């Protein structure tokens, strides 16, 4: 925090930046003027202090590229609607180095990372493709190190790069001539760039290309102007470029340079294709939310957890058609990642709910700085949880999870039923999970009413949701056993004695064995032991009955 200036001083911030796009080379200086009275007269002292580079603004670019011949001539763009004249052309010499991993992970995701000198926007640029015409561009100052990527840009590509190194892959030297279109008010709705490009590719082997292309980039205009410019160029025999960027053209058909298209699912698709399409959609969502979580953008943690939860649900639903070892590994790692991010998200939800509760109370009932105390405590806890979550995003375990998801989409460890038509397999898989969900809901309702529905099954020892025994219904106790009770299988029959009231202890255990032959005894008030599931002649003697820790039972 800057201290307030003393009387007689003034702080002024100035910049050497001039023009709408000169912020990339701008710097901020602080000038302090001290004015004092002296016996000999009035004197002034000026102190200058460098306070760092000015903040770089991120922009959204809307442009279209066109392939042209070396002898092509630009048409008259002043005939476009809303264009009054064309400004005199300006020429620039641009030199850009593009960075990527050895396997071109960024190019596969249609992301370009470059360091460019020359022009009005020199510096580090990170471009992500939003659609065919629109790109989000993140910018950082040029800096003095031509190799080290700025940390903010590195965070945004970490989910693609992971723990691999970024190396130069292409160098582009461009001679650019810019023609600015002006409207009646003198504003610039669009720019026409005439580029002559020389591309030197470094991986996997050196190769050089040269070409010429035109770009129409919107500055203050709308898409109608862009469509009109494209129509004008097409009437001149110019065709839209087949590449989304200069980097894509320089890389050509290298393995990994072309992005993989998401799988399409139709009514005739196989069950495995449905699973792969679901996994691919949520993996893309996971990659898009990872940079937002690192930048602490609103609702980013919640959306990333949604992607993780959907991936787990898909692997659970399609478990019969997926390799069990791969599915169990992925589900465990996804659960770990969701739990790591869940701490920060839970504190955010709790903080918001407490705020709403305090706001709903009458002011006279809120005594003291309640909101400030809650904000201070939960904000500190949320920040600590957020730092822990960010550490997990840079953990090698998280990177291996991303590698495993990529391998799942490429290698597809599916079983034989995955090749069957989806209409014959998928409805049954979904219905199975729907039944499990309904059973869980019933168990939660019983647990809310105090029913022991969540205790382990006394017959198979499993949780109620995974019980292997057939479901039973409680029956009222009667003085006489039901007809055919002794002829039922010992593991499956309903014990008449297990429903005996506490006031009526009997000599029969819940497993159907006489008390004198039962191998498991109890001190319960009902005098009923747990099921022993043994025939009378196999019961151990009373002296051999031992406790769980191996010591003899004194009873």
C-alpha positions in Angstrom: 0.0 0.0 0.0 1.4 3.4 -0.9 1.5 5.9 1.9 -0.4 9.2 1.5 1.8 12.0 0.3 2.8 14.7 2.7 1.5 18.2 2.4 3.4 19.9 -0.3 3.9 16.7 -2.4 1.9 15.1 -5.2 2.0 11.7 -6.9 1.4 11.4 -10.6 1.5 8.3 -12.7 2.4 8.6 -16.4 3.1 6.1 -19.2 5.2 6.1 -22.3 2.3 4.3 -24.1 0.5 6.0 -27.0 -2.1 4.5 -29.2 -4.8 1.9 -28.8 -2.5 -1.2 -29.1 0.7 0.1 -27.6 0.0 -1.3 -24.1 2.4 -4.2 -24.7 5.4 -2.0 -24.6 4.1 0.5 -22.0 5.7 1.1 -18.6 4.4 2.9 -15.5 6.4 5.6 -13.7 5.6 7.4 -10.5 6.6 11.1 -10.3 6.7 12.8 -7.0 6.9 16.6 -7.0 8.0 18.2 -3.7 7.5 21.9 -3.4 9.1 23.7 -0.4 9.6 27.3 0.5 13.2 28.4 1.1 14.6 31.7 2.2 16.1 32.2 -1.2 12.9 31.5 -2.9 10.7 28.7 -4.2 12.3 25.5 -5.5 10.9 22.2 -6.8 12.3 18.6 -6.8 11.1 15.8 -9.1 11.8 12.1 -8.3 11.0 9.4 -10.8 10.5 5.8 -9.8 9.9 2.8 -12.1 6.9 0.8 -10.8 6.8 -2.0 -13.5 5.1 -2.8 -16.7 1.5 -1.8 -17.3 -1.2 -4.4 -17.1 -1.7 -6.3 -20.4 -5.3 -6.6 -21.6 -6.7 -9.9 -22.9 -8.6 -9.6 -26.1 -11.0 -11.6 -28.2 -10.0 -11.8 -31.9 -12.6 -12.3 -34.7 -10.9 -12.8 -38.0 -10.9 -14.8 -41.2 -8.0 -16.0 -43.4 -7.8 -16.3 -47.1 -5.2 -18.1 -49.3 -4.0 -15.9 -52.2 -1.4 -16.1 -55.0 1.7 -14.1 -55.0 0.4 -11.9 -57.8 -3.1 -11.2 -56.2 -4.2 -7.6 -55.9 -6.4 -6.3 -53.0 -9.9 -5.2 -54.1 -11.4 -1.8 -53.3 -12.6 -2.2 -49.7 -14.2 1.2 -49.6 -17.2 -0.3 -51.4 -18.1 -2.3 -48.3 -21.2 -1.1 -46.3 -20.2 1.2 -43.5 -16.7 1.9 -44.9 -16.0 5.4 -46.0 -12.3 5.2 -46.8 -9.1 3.1 -46.4 -6.2 4.5 -44.4 -2.7 4.6 -45.8 -1.0 1.2 -45.4 1.5 0.5 -42.6 4.2 -2.2 -42.9 5.6 -4.3 -40.0 8.3 -6.9 -39.7 7.1 -9.7 -37.3 9.2 -12.4 -35.9 7.4 -15.1 -33.8 8.6 -18.3 -32.1 5.9 -20.9 -31.3 6.3 -23.2 -28.3 4.8 -26.7 -27.8 5.6 -30.1 -26.4 7.6 -32.7 -28.4 4.3 -34.5 -29.1 2.5 -31.3 -30.1 0.0 -31.4 -27.2 -1.0 -27.7 -27.7 -1.5 -28.0 -31.4 -3.7 -31.0 -30.9 -6.0 -28.9 -28.7 -5.8 -26.0 -31.2 -3.9 -23.8 -28.8 -1.0 -21.6 -29.9 1.7 -20.1 -27.6 4.2 -17.7 -29.1 6.6 -14.9 -28.4 6.5 -12.3 -31.1 8.6 -9.2 -31.7 7.6 -6.3 -34.0 4.2 -4.7 -34.5 2.0 -2.9 -32.0 1.2 -5.9 -29.8 4.6 -7.6 -29.4 4.9 -9.9 -26.5 3.8 -13.4 -25.4 0.5 -14.5 -26.8 -1.7 -17.5 -25.9 -4.6 -18.2 -28.2 -7.4 -20.6 -27.6 -10.0 -21.3 -30.3 -13.6 -20.5 -29.4 -15.1 -21.2 -32.8 -14.1 -21.0 -36.4 -13.7 -17.2 -36.4 -13.2 -16.3 -32.8 -10.1 -16.7 -30.6 -9.5 -15.8 -27.0 -6.0 -14.2 -26.7 -4.1 -13.9 -23.4 -1.1 -11.5 -23.5 1.9 -10.9 -21.4 4.8 -8.5 -21.8 7.8 -9.4 -24.0 10.3 -9.7 -21.1 14.0 -10.3 -21.5 14.1 -14.1 -21.5 13.1 -15.5 -24.9 12.6 -19.1 -23.6 10.9 -18.9 -20.2 7.1 -18.8 -20.6 5.3 -16.3 -18.3 3.7 -18.0 -15.3 0.2 -16.8 -16.0 0.2 -18.3 -19.5 1.9 -21.5 -18.3 -1.0 -22.0 -15.8 -3.5 -21.9 -18.6 -1.8 -24.7 -20.6 -0.6 -26.9 -17.7 -3.6 -29.3 -18.1 -2.3 -30.0 -21.7 1.5 -29.7 -21.1 1.5 -31.4 -17.6 5.1 -32.2 -16.6 6.5 -32.1 -20.1 8.9 -29.3 -21.4 7.9 -26.6 -23.8 10.3 -26.3 -26.7 10.3 -24.1 -29.9 8.6 -25.9 -32.7 8.1 -23.3 -35.4 9.5 -19.8 -36.3 7.4 -17.5 -38.4 8.9 -14.4 -40.1 6.1 -12.2 -41.5 6.1 -9.1 -43.6 2.8 -7.6 -42.9 1.1 -4.7 -44.6 -2.0 -3.3 -42.7 -4.8 -1.4 -44.3 -7.3 0.1 -41.8 -10.8 0.6 -42.9 -12.4 3.9 -41.7 -16.1 4.7 -41.3 -17.7 8.2 -41.6 -16.7 9.1 -38.0 -13.1 8.1 -38.5 -13.4 4.9 -36.4 -11.7 1.7 -37.5 -14.3 -1.1 -37.9 -11.8 -3.6 -39.4 -8.3 -4.2 -40.6 -7.0 -5.9 -43.7 -3.6 -7.6 -43.3 -1.5 -8.7 -46.3 1.0 -11.2 -45.0 4.0 -12.8 -46.7 5.1 -15.6 -44.4 8.3 -17.7 -44.1 7.9 -20.7 -41.8 10.8 -22.7 -40.4 9.7 -25.9 -38.7 12.1 -27.5 -36.1 10.2 -30.8 -35.3 10.5 -33.6 -36.1 12.9 -32.5 -38.8 13.7 -29.1 -40.3 11.5 -27.8 -43.1 10.8 -24.4 -44.6 7.7 -23.1 -46.3 6.6 -19.8 -47.8 3.2 -18.5 -48.7 1.0 -15.4 -48.8 -2.4 -14.9 -47.1 -4.9 -12.2 -46.3 -6.6 -11.6 -43.0 -9.7 -9.6 -42.3 -9.9 -8.8 -38.6 -12.7 -7.0 -36.9 -11.8 -4.0 -34.6 -15.1 -2.2 -34.0 -17.3 -3.7 -36.7 -19.8 -6.6 -36.6 -20.1 -9.9 -38.3 -22.1 -8.4 -41.2 -19.0 -6.5 -42.2 -17.0 -9.6 -42.0 -19.4 -11.5 -44.2 -19.5 -8.6 -46.7 -15.7 -8.6 -46.9 -15.6 -12.4 -47.5 -18.2 -12.0 -50.3 -16.1 -9.3 -51.9 -12.9 -11.4 -51.8 -14.7 -14.5 -53.1 -15.9 -12.5 -56.1 -12.2 -11.7 -56.8 -11.3 -15.4 -56.9 -10.0 -15.6 -53.3 -10.9 -18.7 -51.3 -11.0 -19.1 -47.5 -7.9 -20.7 -45.9 -8.0 -24.4 -45.2 -6.0 -23.9 -42.0 -7.2 -22.3 -38.8 -3.8 -20.6 -38.1 -0.4 -20.1 -39.6 1.0 -22.6 -37.1 -1.4 -25.3 -38.3 -0.2 -24.6 -41.9 3.5 -24.8 -40.9 3.0 -28.1 -39.0 1.1 -29.6 -41.9 0.1 -33.3 -41.5 2.4 -34.2 -38.6 1.1 -36.9 -36.3 -0.6 -35.1 -33.4 -0.9 -31.8 -35.2 -4.5 -32.3 -36.2 -7.1 -32.2 -33.4 -9.1 -35.3 -32.8 -12.8 -34.9 -33.6 -15.3 -35.9 -30.9 -17.1 -39.2 -31.5 -20.6 -39.0 -32.9 -23.3 -41.2 -31.5 -26.3 -42.3 -33.6 -29.1 -44.8 -33.1 -26.9 -47.5 -34.7 -23.8 -46.9 -32.6 -22.3 -49.5 -30.4 -22.5 -49.4 -26.7 -18.8 -48.7 -26.5 -19.1 -45.6 -28.7 -21.7 -44.2 -26.3 -19.3 -44.6 -23.4 -16.4 -43.1 -25.3 -18.6 -40.1 -26.4 -19.6 -39.5 -22.8 -16.0 -39.7 -21.5 -14.7 -37.5 -24.3 -17.3 -34.8 -23.5 -16.5 -34.7 -19.8 -12.7 -34.9 -20.4 -13.0 -31.8 -22.6 -15.0 -30.1 -19.9 -12.3 -31.0 -17.3 -9.6 -29.5 -19.5 -11.6 -26.3 -20.0 -12.2 -25.8 -16.3 -8.7 -26.6 -15.1 -7.3 -23.1 -16.2 -10.3 -21.4 -14.6 -9.7 -23.2 -11.3 -6.1 -22.1 -11.3 -7.1 -18.5 -12.0 -9.8 -18.7 -9.2 -12.6 -17.8 -11.5 -16.2 -17.9 -10.2 -18.0 -21.3 -10.2 -14.9 -23.0 -11.7 -14.4 -25.5 -8.9 -18.1 -26.5 -9.0 -18.0 -27.1 -12.7 -14.8 -29.1 -12.5 -16.3 -31.3 -9.8 -19.3 -31.9 -12.1 -17.0 -33.2 -14.8 -15.2 -35.5 -12.4 -18.5 -36.8 -11.0 -19.9 -37.5 -14.4 -16.8 -39.4 -15.4 -17.2 -41.6 -12.3 -20.9 -42.1 -13.0 -20.2 -43.1 -16.6 -17.5 -45.7 -15.6 -19.9 -47.1 -12.9 -22.9 -47.4 -15.3 -20.9 -49.0 -18.1 -18.8 -51.2 -15.7 -19.9 -54.5 -17.4 -18.4 -53.5 -20.7 -15.1 -51.9 -19.4 -12.0 -53.6 -18.2 -12.4 -53.9 -14.5 -8.8 -53.0 -13.6 -8.8 -49.8 -15.7 -12.3 -48.8 -14.5 -11.4 -49.2 -10.8 -8.2 -47.2 -11.2 -9.9 -44.4 -12.9 -12.8 -44.3 -10.5 -10.4 -44.2 -7.5 -8.3 -41.4 -8.9 -11.4 -39.4 -10.0 -12.8 -39.8 -6.5 -9.5 -38.5 -5.0 -9.4 -35.5 -7.2 -13.1 -34.6 -6.5 -12.5 -35.0 -2.7 -9.4 -32.7 -2.9 -11.3 -30.0 -4.7 -14.4 -30.6 -2.5 -13.0 -28.9 0.6 -12.8 -25.5 -1.0 -16.2 -25.9 -2.7 -17.9 -27.0 0.6 -16.5 -23.9 2.4 -17.8 -21.7 -0.4 -21.3 -23.1 -0.1 -21.2 -22.9 3.7 -20.1 -19.3 3.5 -22.9 -18.3 1.1 -25.5 -20.1 3.2 -24.5 -18.4 6.4 -24.6 -15.0 4.6 -28.1 -15.7 3.4 -29.2 -16.7 6.9 -27.7 -13.6 8.5 -29.3 -11.4 5.8 -32.7 -13.0 6.5 -32.6 -12.1 10.2 -34.0 -8.8 11.5 -31.2 -6.3 12.1 -32.0 -6.0 15.8 -31.3 -9.7 16.3 -27.9 -9.6 14.8 -25.6 -8.5 17.6 -22.1 -7.6 16.9 -19.9 -8.0 13.8 -21.3 -11.5 13.0 -20.8 -11.2 9.3 -17.2 -9.9 9.6 -16.3 -12.8 11.9 -17.8 -15.4 9.6 -16.1 -13.7 6.6 -12.7 -13.7 8.3 -12.8 -17.3 9.5 -14.3 -18.9 6.4 -12.3 -16.8 4.0 -9.1 -17.9 5.6 -10.2 -21.6 5.6 -11.3 -21.3 2.0 -8.0 -19.9 1.0 -6.1 -22.6 2.7 -8.3 -25.3 1.0 -7.8 -23.5 -2.3 -4.0 -23.7 -2.0 -4.3 -27.3 -1.2 -6.4 -27.9 -4.3 -3.9 -26.0 -6.4 -1.1 -28.1 -5.1 -3.0 -31.2 -6.2 -3.4 -29.7 -9.7 0.4 -29.6 -10.0 0.8 -33.1 -8.5 2.2 -35.9 -10.6 -0.7 -38.0 -9.6 -3.1 -35.6 -11.3 -1.0 -35.6 -14.4 -1.0 -39.4 -14.5 -4.8 -39.3 -14.2 -5.0 -37.1 -17.2 -2.7 -39.4 -19.1 -4.9 -42.4 -18.2 -8.0 -40.6 -19.4 -6.3 -39.9 -22.7 -5.2 -43.5 -23.0 -8.8 -44.6 -22.3 -10.0 -42.6 -25.3 -7.3 -43.9 -27.6 -6.8 -47.5 -26.5 -10.4 -48.1 -25.4 -10.0 -51.0 -22.9 -13.5 -52.3 -23.6 -15.0 -55.9 -23.3 -16.7 -57.9 -25.9 -20.3 -56.6 -25.1 -19.2 -53.1 -26.0 -19.4 -54.0 -29.7 -23.1 -54.8 -29.4 -25.7 -52.2 -30.5 -26.3 -49.5 -27.9 -30.2 -50.0 -27.9 -29.7 -53.6 -26.7 -27.2 -52.8 -24.0 -27.4 -49.2 -22.7 -31.1 -49.2 -21.5 -30.4 -52.2 -19.2 -27.3 -50.6 -17.8 -29.1 -47.4 -17.0 -32.1 -49.3 -15.5 -29.7 -51.2 -13.3 -28.2 -48.0 -11.9 -31.7 -46.5 -11.6 -32.7 -49.4 -9.3 -29.6 -49.0 -7.2 -30.4 -45.3 -6.9 -33.9 -46.0 -5.7 -32.6 -48.5 -3.2 -30.2 -45.9 -1.8 -33.0 -43.4 -1.5 -35.1 -45.8 0.4 -32.2 -46.6 2.7 -31.6 -42.9 3.4 -35.3 -42.4 4.2 -35.2 -45.3 6.7 -32.0 -43.9 8.2 -33.7 -40.6 8.7 -36.5 -42.2 10.7 -34.1 -44.1 12.9 -34.4 -47.5 11.2 -31.3 -49.8 11.3 -31.4 -50.2 7.6 -27.9 -49.0 7.2 -26.4 -51.7 9.5 -24.6 -54.6 7.9 -26.7 -57.6 7.0 -26.6 -60.3 9.7 -26.7 -63.0 7.0 -24.0 -62.0 4.5 -22.2 -59.3 6.4 -22.5 -56.7 3.6 -24.1 -53.2 3.5 -27.8 -53.2 2.7 -27.1 -51.7 -0.8 -24.7 -54.6 -1.6 -26.5 -57.4 0.2 -26.3 -60.7 -1.6 -29.2 -62.3 0.3 -32.8 -62.0 -0.9 -34.8 -59.2 0.7 -37.0 -60.1 3.6 -40.0 -58.4 5.2 -40.6 -58.1 8.9 -43.4 -60.5 10.2 -45.2 -60.3 13.5 -44.0 -62.8 16.1 -46.4 -65.6 16.9 -46.3 -68.2 19.6 -46.0 -71.1 17.1 -43.4 -71.3 14.3 -44.9 -70.9 10.8 -45.7 -74.0 8.8 -42.7 -75.5 7.0 -40.2 -73.3 8.9 -37.8 -76.2 9.7 -37.7 -77.3 6.0 -36.4 -74.0 4.7 -32.7 -73.6 3.8 -30.8 -72.4 6.9 -29.1 -69.4 5.2 -32.3 -68.0 3.5 -35.2 -68.9 5.8 -36.9 -66.2 7.9 -36.2 -67.0 11.5 -39.3 -67.2 13.6 -37.3 -66.8 16.8 -35.6 -63.6 15.6 -38.9 -61.7 15.8 -39.6 -62.8 19.4 -40.2 -59.8 21.7 -37.7 -59.0 24.4 -40.0 -60.3 27.1 -40.1 -63.7 25.5 -36.6 -65.3 25.3 -36.6 -68.6 23.7 -34.2 -71.6 23.2 -33.9 -71.1 19.5 -31.3 -68.8 17.9 -31.8 -66.7 14.8 -29.9 -69.2 12.7 -32.4 -71.9 13.6 -30.0 -73.8 16.0 -30.9 -74.9 19.5 -29.1 -72.8 22.1 -27.3 -75.8 23.4 -25.7 -76.4 20.0 -25.0 -72.8 19.0 -21.4 -71.8 18.5 -22.0 -68.0 18.9 -23.4 -66.7 22.2 -24.6 -63.3 23.3 -25.4 -61.3 26.4 -28.4 -59.5 24.7 -31.6 -59.0 26.7 -33.5 -61.1 24.2 -31.3 -64.1 24.7 -31.0 -64.5 20.9 -27.6 -65.0 19.4 -26.4 -64.0 15.9 -26.7 -66.5 13.0 -24.0 -69.1 13.1 -25.0 -70.9 9.9 -23.7 -74.3 11.2 -25.3 -77.7 11.5 -25.9 -78.9 15.0 -23.3 -81.7 14.7 -20.6 -79.2 13.6 -21.0 -76.8 16.5 -17.9 -76.3 18.6 -18.0 -77.3 22.3 -18.7 -74.7 24.8 -15.1 -74.7 26.1 -13.8 -74.0 22.6 -15.8 -70.8 22.1 -13.5 -67.8 22.1 -13.8 -64.1 21.7 -12.8 -62.1 18.7 -9.3 -61.4 20.1 -8.6 -65.2 20.6 -9.1 -65.3 24.4 -11.5 -67.9 25.9 -15.1 -66.8 26.5 -15.7 -67.0 30.3 -19.5 -67.3 29.8 
